[in-house]
Amino acid sequence: MRTLLKILIALAVLGGLGYASLGPIQNYLAEQRKITWRTASVEEGAIVEVVNSTGTIKPKLQITVGSFVSGPIEELHCEFNQEVRKGDLLAKIDPRIYKSNVTRDAATLANREADVMRVKAQLQQAINDEKRAIALRAEDQTFLAQAEMDKIRFTRLGLEAQLKVAETTIAQARASLDNSQINLDYTEIRSPVDGIVINRKIDPGQTLAAQFQTPELFVIAPDMREEMHVHASVDEADIGRIRKAQDKKYPVSFTVDAYPEEVFSGKVNEIRLSSTTTQNVVTYPVIVGAPNPDLKLLPGMTASISFQVDERQKVIKIPNAALRYYPEAEYVRPEDKAILEGLTSLQPIDAEQFGGTGTSSQQAQSATDRAESRKKRSQRHVWVAEGQLLRAISVTLGLTDGQHTELVDGDLPIGQNLVIGVEQKPPGS
């Protein structure tokens, strides 16, 4: 009897202990099943929308210096990267042939001038003879026959014609001399502008042949310290916004691999109309001007460009991660589950707008469907936690900078935590 009593007492004690520990165990299990949400808060600040592209840095002007005359290079007076002034001697071609041409043409000119003097003397003699003949005929017409008078007169006229011919030969000889002198001057290759020699294509002793086309000797870039150009290719879908940004004089920022931590700034100088089509993608060249006082920007560098196309100051910003989040139906309040069905058709386009990647279902849409979807892109829902479930909040969106999007309309206070995902618990927890 006593043994049975002891057993009953022990069972009662164990039952009491089990009942007492049932509550904490249930609480522990409930805590383990509780969902932990990853959140991001709503902020206030500026939104700057940009269009990204790549481009190549080039001088705003490249002048190719060539040679008009042929011959071996006798002297070379400049090197790569040398700064030159307008009129500086860059190179000199062997001038001996051209000097001899000048000497020859100068002698020819002197010969023509002497011939003019000879004809002038003969003409003056003919004029004097004609005057004397006229005077004799005035005294007595029988002194000179009419035939003699005609001979004297036409001799004078012939010499006047010879004088005109001789004077034209002087002009021809002078032109030949000028041409030879110009060719002699062309043997000295001089800089046409102030600038930097960015390329030298000749070496001392090299022979130039300029009969068929002008040999390229130097490439000079003027004003490289004042401004460099970035030649960018912008997609046709963005060119309208780039044009508006140019009208509003929004800045352009870019980086180069040589100075990855330094941001350079510039402005849109020109949007060219010469489009290029590559694999059915149409792009337009956009020229960005940027100052270069330290010569850090060199020709041929690749630039990663961000065109500022719009901006808003002191607006409420929603994290784009919250706009990309679509919860499972089991996590949503019953009254908001119908919203998920409407979001399904918007996911491909919305994911593309807010930093995700569109799917092939977007390509399957008709043109009308795509147009309607784009109209609805500004109407979205974000999710906030209410206990173990999520509540949807309707928002109207504006500009986006890739990280945040402007809130145009919606009941979201600053600091509100928006759900962006489910916290993954460590294995075995």
C-alpha positions in Angstrom: 0.0 0.0 0.0 2.8 2.3 0.9 4.5 1.5 -2.4 1.4 2.4 -4.4 1.1 5.6 -2.5 4.7 6.6 -3.2 4.2 5.9 -6.9 1.0 8.0 -7.0 2.8 10.9 -5.3 5.7 10.7 -7.7 3.4 10.7 -10.7 1.5 13.7 -9.3 4.8 15.6 -8.8 5.9 14.8 -12.4 2.6 15.8 -13.8 2.8 19.1 -11.9 6.3 19.8 -13.2 5.2 18.9 -16.8 2.2 21.2 -16.6 4.3 24.0 -15.1 6.8 23.7 -18.0 4.2 23.5 -20.8 3.8 27.3 -21.0 7.5 28.1 -21.5 7.8 25.4 -24.0 4.9 26.7 -26.0 6.3 30.2 -25.8 9.7 28.9 -27.0 8.3 27.1 -29.9 6.2 30.1 -30.9 9.3 32.3 -30.7 11.2 29.8 -33.0 8.3 29.9 -35.5 8.1 33.7 -35.5 9.1 35.4 -38.8 11.8 38.1 -38.7 11.5 40.6 -41.4 14.3 42.5 -43.1 13.4 46.2 -43.3 14.6 49.5 -44.7 13.3 52.8 -43.6 11.7 55.7 -45.5 14.0 58.7 -45.7 14.0 62.4 -46.7 16.5 63.9 -49.1 17.4 64.6 -52.7 16.8 62.4 -55.7 19.1 62.7 -58.7 18.1 60.7 -61.7 21.0 59.7 -64.0 21.6 58.0 -67.3 24.8 55.9 -67.5 26.9 55.4 -70.5 30.5 54.9 -71.6 32.7 57.0 -73.8 36.1 57.8 -75.1 38.2 60.8 -74.3 39.5 62.8 -77.2 40.9 66.3 -77.7 38.3 68.8 -78.8 40.4 69.4 -81.9 43.1 67.3 -83.6 45.2 68.9 -86.3 47.2 66.7 -88.6 50.3 68.4 -89.9 51.5 67.1 -93.2 54.1 67.9 -95.9 53.3 69.6 -99.2 56.7 68.9 -100.7 58.9 65.8 -101.0 62.4 65.0 -99.8 64.4 63.5 -96.9 63.9 64.8 -93.3 67.0 66.8 -92.6 66.1 68.1 -89.1 63.6 67.2 -86.4 62.8 69.7 -83.7 60.0 68.2 -81.6 59.2 65.0 -79.7 56.1 63.3 -78.4 54.1 65.3 -75.8 56.0 68.5 -76.5 54.1 71.7 -76.1 54.6 74.0 -79.2 53.6 77.5 -80.1 52.1 78.7 -83.4 54.9 79.1 -85.9 57.5 76.9 -84.1 59.7 74.8 -86.4 58.8 71.2 -86.1 60.9 69.6 -88.9 62.9 70.6 -91.9 63.1 68.9 -95.3 66.3 68.9 -97.4 65.9 72.3 -99.2 68.7 72.0 -101.9 66.4 71.2 -104.8 64.0 73.9 -103.9 66.8 76.5 -103.4 68.1 75.7 -106.9 64.6 76.2 -108.3 64.4 79.6 -106.7 67.8 80.5 -108.1 66.8 79.4 -111.6 63.5 81.2 -111.5 65.2 84.4 -110.2 67.6 84.3 -113.2 64.7 83.8 -115.5 62.9 86.8 -114.1 66.0 88.9 -114.5 66.3 87.8 -118.1 62.6 88.8 -118.7 63.2 92.2 -117.1 66.2 92.8 -119.3 64.2 91.8 -122.4 61.6 94.4 -121.4 64.2 97.1 -121.2 65.5 96.1 -124.7 62.0 96.3 -126.2 61.4 99.6 -124.5 64.6 101.0 -126.0 63.7 99.8 -129.5 60.2 101.2 -129.1 61.5 104.6 -128.1 63.7 104.7 -131.1 60.8 103.8 -133.3 58.7 106.6 -131.7 61.5 109.1 -132.4 61.8 108.0 -136.0 58.1 108.4 -136.5 58.1 111.9 -135.1 61.0 112.9 -137.4 59.2 111.4 -140.4 56.0 113.3 -139.6 58.0 116.5 -139.3 59.7 116.0 -142.7 56.4 115.2 -144.3 55.0 118.4 -142.9 57.7 120.5 -144.6 57.4 118.7 -147.9 55.5 115.5 -148.7 58.0 114.6 -151.4 60.7 114.0 -148.8 59.2 110.6 -147.7 57.0 108.3 -149.7 53.8 107.1 -148.1 55.1 103.5 -148.1 58.0 104.7 -145.9 55.7 106.4 -143.5 53.6 103.2 -143.2 56.7 101.1 -142.6 57.8 103.5 -139.8 54.4 103.5 -138.2 53.8 99.8 -138.2 57.3 99.2 -136.8 56.4 101.3 -133.8 53.1 99.4 -133.4 54.9 96.1 -133.6 57.4 97.1 -130.8 54.5 98.2 -128.6 53.0 94.7 -129.0 56.4 93.2 -128.2 56.6 95.3 -125.0 53.3 94.0 -123.8 54.4 90.4 -124.5 57.7 91.0 -122.7 55.8 92.5 -119.7 53.5 89.4 -119.5 56.6 87.1 -119.5 57.8 89.1 -116.5 54.6 88.3 -114.7 55.0 84.6 -115.6 58.6 84.5 -114.4 57.6 86.3 -111.1 54.8 83.7 -110.5 57.3 80.9 -111.1 59.7 82.5 -108.7 57.0 82.9 -106.1 56.0 79.2 -106.5 59.5 78.1 -106.1 59.9 80.3 -103.0 56.7 78.9 -101.5 57.9 75.3 -102.1 61.2 76.3 -100.4 59.3 77.7 -97.4 57.3 74.5 -97.2 60.5 72.6 -96.5 60.2 74.1 -93.0 57.3 72.3 -91.2 55.9 74.7 -88.7 53.1 74.4 -86.1 49.8 76.0 -87.3 48.5 76.4 -83.7 49.5 76.4 -80.1 49.1 72.9 -78.7 50.7 69.6 -77.6 52.2 67.0 -80.0 50.2 63.9 -79.3 51.7 61.9 -82.1 54.8 62.0 -84.3 54.8 59.8 -87.4 58.3 60.5 -88.8 61.9 59.9 -87.9 65.1 61.8 -88.8 66.4 60.7 -92.3 63.0 59.5 -93.5 62.1 60.4 -97.1 58.7 61.9 -97.8 56.9 61.4 -101.1 54.1 63.9 -101.5 53.2 63.4 -105.1 49.9 61.4 -104.6 48.8 62.3 -101.1 50.0 64.5 -98.2 52.2 62.5 -95.8 51.1 62.9 -92.1 53.9 64.0 -89.9 52.5 65.2 -86.6 49.2 65.3 -84.8 48.8 68.4 -82.6 45.9 68.9 -80.1 45.3 72.6 -79.1 43.8 73.7 -75.8 44.1 70.3 -74.1 44.5 72.0 -70.7 41.3 74.1 -71.3 38.9 71.4 -72.4 38.7 67.8 -73.5 35.8 66.0 -75.1 34.2 62.8 -74.0 32.5 61.0 -77.0 29.7 59.0 -75.5 27.1 56.7 -77.2 23.6 57.1 -75.7 20.7 54.8 -76.4 17.8 56.3 -78.3 15.4 55.6 -75.4 17.5 58.1 -73.3 18.4 60.7 -75.8 15.2 62.8 -75.1 16.1 63.1 -71.5 19.7 64.0 -72.4 18.4 66.8 -74.6 16.3 68.2 -71.7 19.3 67.9 -69.4 21.3 69.9 -71.9 18.7 72.6 -72.0 18.6 72.8 -68.2 22.5 72.7 -68.1 22.6 69.8 -65.7 26.2 68.6 -64.9 27.8 65.4 -66.2 30.1 63.4 -64.0 32.4 60.6 -65.1 35.4 58.5 -63.9 38.4 57.0 -65.7 40.3 53.9 -64.8 43.5 55.8 -64.4 42.0 57.7 -61.4 39.2 55.5 -60.1 38.7 57.5 -57.0 38.4 60.9 -58.7 35.2 62.2 -60.2 35.5 64.5 -63.1 32.7 66.9 -64.1 31.6 68.4 -67.4 28.6 69.5 -69.5 26.8 68.4 -72.6 28.2 70.3 -75.5 26.5 68.7 -78.4 24.1 65.9 -79.3 24.9 64.8 -82.9 22.3 63.5 -85.3 24.6 60.8 -86.9 23.0 57.7 -85.3 24.6 54.3 -85.3 22.8 51.0 -85.4 24.4 47.9 -83.8 22.4 44.7 -83.5 19.2 46.7 -83.8 20.2 49.1 -81.0 20.3 52.7 -82.1 22.7 55.1 -80.4 23.5 58.7 -80.8 26.9 60.4 -80.1 26.9 62.9 -77.3 29.8 65.2 -76.8 30.7 66.1 -73.2 33.2 69.0 -72.6 35.3 68.8 -69.4 38.2 71.0 -68.1 41.6 69.4 -67.9 44.0 71.8 -66.1 46.3 69.0 -64.8 46.3 67.0 -68.1 44.9 64.0 -66.2 42.5 63.3 -69.1 44.5 61.8 -71.9 43.3 60.9 -75.5 42.0 57.4 -75.7 40.9 56.9 -72.1 37.6 55.1 -71.4 35.2 57.1 -69.3 32.2 55.8 -67.3 29.7 58.6 -67.6 26.6 59.6 -65.6 24.3 62.1 -67.2 22.1 63.9 -64.6 18.7 64.2 -66.3 16.5 65.4 -63.4 16.6 66.1 -59.7 14.3 66.7 -56.7 15.2 68.3 -53.4 13.8 67.5 -50.0 11.5 64.7 -51.0 10.5 61.5 -49.3 12.5 58.5 -50.6 11.5 54.9 -50.7 14.2 52.2 -50.8 14.0 50.4 -54.2 14.5 47.1 -52.3 11.1 47.6 -50.8 9.6 48.2 -54.3 11.1 45.0 -55.6 9.8 42.8 -52.8 6.7 40.7 -53.5 5.7 38.6 -50.4 4.2 35.1 -50.4 0.5 35.0 -50.0 0.7 33.2 -46.7 2.5 36.2 -45.2 -0.2 38.8 -46.3 -3.4 39.8 -44.6 -6.5 38.3 -46.1 -7.8 41.6 -47.2 -4.6 42.4 -49.1 -4.1 39.1 -50.9 -6.0 40.3 -54.0 -3.3 42.9 -54.5 -0.7 40.1 -55.2 -2.8 38.9 -58.2 -2.6 42.4 -59.8 1.2 42.7 -59.1 2.0 39.5 -61.1 1.5 41.2 -64.5 3.6 44.2 -63.5 6.6 42.3 -62.1 8.7 42.1 -65.3 8.6 45.8 -66.2 8.7 47.0 -62.6 11.7 44.8 -61.8 13.5 46.4 -64.7 12.7 49.9 -63.6 13.7 49.5 -60.0 16.9 47.6 -60.5 15.8 44.1 -61.3 15.8 42.1 -64.5 12.8 41.7 -66.8 11.7 38.2 -67.9 10.6 36.8 -71.2 6.9 37.3 -70.3 7.4 41.0 -71.0 8.3 40.1 -74.6 5.1 38.1 -74.9 3.0 41.1 -74.1 1.2 43.0 -76.9 2.1 46.6 -77.6 -1.2 47.7 -76.0 -0.4 45.7 -72.9 3.1 47.1 -72.7 1.8 50.6 -73.0 -0.8 50.1 -70.2 1.8 48.5 -68.0 4.2 51.4 -68.4 1.4 53.8 -67.5 0.8 51.8 -64.3 4.5 51.7 -63.3 4.2 54.7 -61.0 1.4 52.9 -59.1 2.9 50.5 -56.6 2.5 48.8 -53.2 4.9 48.5 -50.4 4.6 46.3 -47.3 4.8 46.9 -43.6 4.7 44.4 -40.8 1.6 44.1 -38.6 2.3 41.3 -36.1 3.0 38.1 -38.1 1.4 39.4 -41.3 2.0 42.2 -43.8 -0.1 45.1 -44.8 0.0 46.8 -48.2 0.3 50.5 -48.6 -0.4 52.1 -52.0 2.1 54.6 -53.3 2.6 56.8 -56.3 6.3 57.0 -57.5 8.4 59.7 -59.2 12.1 59.9 -60.0 14.5 57.1 -59.1 18.3 57.2 -58.7 18.8 53.4 -58.6 18.8 53.2 -54.8 15.7 55.2 -53.8 12.6 56.4 -55.5 10.6 59.6 -54.9 7.3 59.2 -53.1 4.7 61.4 -55.0 1.7 60.2 -53.1 1.1 57.7 -50.3 0.7 57.4 -46.5 4.3 56.8 -45.6 5.9 58.9 -42.8 9.6 59.5 -42.6 11.3 56.7 -40.7 8.6 54.1 -41.6 10.2 50.6 -41.8 9.3 48.8 -45.1 9.7 45.1 -45.5 12.3 44.1 -48.1 12.6 40.4 -47.3 12.6 37.6 -44.7 15.5 37.2 -42.3 17.1 33.8 -42.9 17.8 31.9 -39.6 21.1 30.1 -39.2 21.0 26.3 -39.8 20.0 24.3 -36.6 18.5 27.2 -34.8 
